[in-house]
Amino acid sequence: METGVEDIGYGRQFEGWYDRLIPDDRVTAEAVRGLRDRHPAPGAGTLEFGVGTGRIALPLSRSVGPVTGVDSSPEMLAALRAKLPDGGDVTPVHGDMRTYTSKSRYALVYAVCATLSCLTTPEDQRRAVRRAADLLAPGGRLVLETHNKPAILALHEGRARTTYFVPYPEPGTGVQTHSTLLDGDLWQCSHILYQSDGTTRVGTELTRLTTPDDIDGYARAAGLEPESRMSRWDGTPYSEGAPLFMCSYVRA
Ligand SMILES: C[S@@+](CC[C@H](N)C(=O)[O-])C[C@H]1O[C@@H](n2cnc3c(N)ncnc32)[C@H](O)[C@@H]1O
């Protein structure tokens, strides 16, 4: 069915096992706390770009009220809908963060877990930040979390390809990632999940690496003021060695 929403196929790669890629509940809880603590006005509206399976939006909605979650993947949104009966106030919206618009304005707009990096050109990343900025209420805040380019380059130790394995607590399980740096700051990762029943799943994603300065540039062009940079949601200051960074912006 033609929906008019361009989809990169993320949900088809990770359908049924996306949540297993981030099995540590403490990682999710820290992000949810970090967003809740940075919400300028809980109850005055929250919007997530790239809501996925609702990993963050569902628990966040329990403390800040309704969350609107935009995603271009029908499969990810279906996984989110399936979780709604267990609690959480999230409205799934099939849309593209490069073009999404609405009459509503939100006190907090956020995109986490490297959703912005799913856009593989600077132009598209800039467009999404502009959309987010336009959807903020006066005094609202934009919070972004994405891959940290210098740390990913360091991980490769000068090589274009590398492989690493993250064991999970359950014996015989974990995720092996085959990581390739491509031209144009593109980063391709193929993840192999080893499951306890002996089966595997494979998912490939292509993202575009950025620095906080890149994102600050997009935000300033969209009329936002850079506010903070962190390496962790607990407020740890930004460092080049951290795999992810979070940054926040305010709308005057
Ligand atoms: C890494 S997942 C993050 C999901 C969720 N935010 C989380 O933290 O678990 C990235 C999500 O962004 C979505 N996405 C990618 N490109 C998009 C676009 N142009 N517009 C809206 N969503 C997009 C994907 O479908 C996927 O669900």
PDBQT file of the ligand as one rigid body, heavy atoms in Angstrom, charges set to zero:
ROOT
HETATM    1  C1  LIG A 301      17.549   3.306  16.357  1.00  0.00    +0.000 C 
HETATM    2  S1  LIG A 301      15.805   3.273  16.197  1.00  0.00    +0.000 S 
HETATM    3  C2  LIG A 301      15.352   4.144  17.678  1.00  0.00    +0.000 C 
HETATM    4  C3  LIG A 301      13.982   3.745  18.190  1.00  0.00    +0.000 C 
HETATM    5  C4  LIG A 301      13.600   4.346  19.553  1.00  0.00    +0.000 C 
HETATM    6  N1  LIG A 301      13.712   5.786  19.551  1.00  0.00    +0.000 N 
HETATM    7  C5  LIG A 301      14.471   3.799  20.665  1.00  0.00    +0.000 C 
HETATM    8  O1  LIG A 301      15.186   4.577  21.311  1.00  0.00    +0.000 OA
HETATM    9  O2  LIG A 301      14.437   2.589  20.912  1.00  0.00    +0.000 OA
HETATM   10  C6  LIG A 301      15.537   4.490  14.932  1.00  0.00    +0.000 C 
HETATM   11  C7  LIG A 301      14.087   4.659  14.522  1.00  0.00    +0.000 C 
HETATM   12  O3  LIG A 301      13.991   5.772  13.634  1.00  0.00    +0.000 OA
HETATM   13  C8  LIG A 301      13.065   5.442  12.611  1.00  0.00    +0.000 C 
HETATM   14  N2  LIG A 301      13.346   6.298  11.438  1.00  0.00    +0.000 N 
HETATM   15  C9  LIG A 301      14.384   6.222  10.579  1.00  0.00    +0.000 A 
HETATM   16  N3  LIG A 301      14.274   7.163   9.626  1.00  0.00    +0.000 NA
HETATM   17  C10 LIG A 301      13.144   7.864   9.906  1.00  0.00    +0.000 A 
HETATM   18  C11 LIG A 301      12.487   8.979   9.293  1.00  0.00    +0.000 A 
HETATM   19  N4  LIG A 301      12.992   9.565   8.209  1.00  0.00    +0.000 N 
HETATM   20  N5  LIG A 301      11.365   9.444   9.870  1.00  0.00    +0.000 NA
HETATM   21  C12 LIG A 301      10.835   8.855  10.982  1.00  0.00    +0.000 A 
HETATM   22  N6  LIG A 301      11.405   7.794  11.592  1.00  0.00    +0.000 NA
HETATM   23  C13 LIG A 301      12.542   7.311  11.063  1.00  0.00    +0.000 A 
HETATM   24  C14 LIG A 301      13.291   3.951  12.357  1.00  0.00    +0.000 C 
HETATM   25  O4  LIG A 301      12.197   3.353  11.706  1.00  0.00    +0.000 OA
HETATM   26  C15 LIG A 301      13.500   3.455  13.783  1.00  0.00    +0.000 C 
HETATM   27  O5  LIG A 301      12.294   3.079  14.383  1.00  0.00    +0.000 OA
ENDROOT
TORSDOF 0
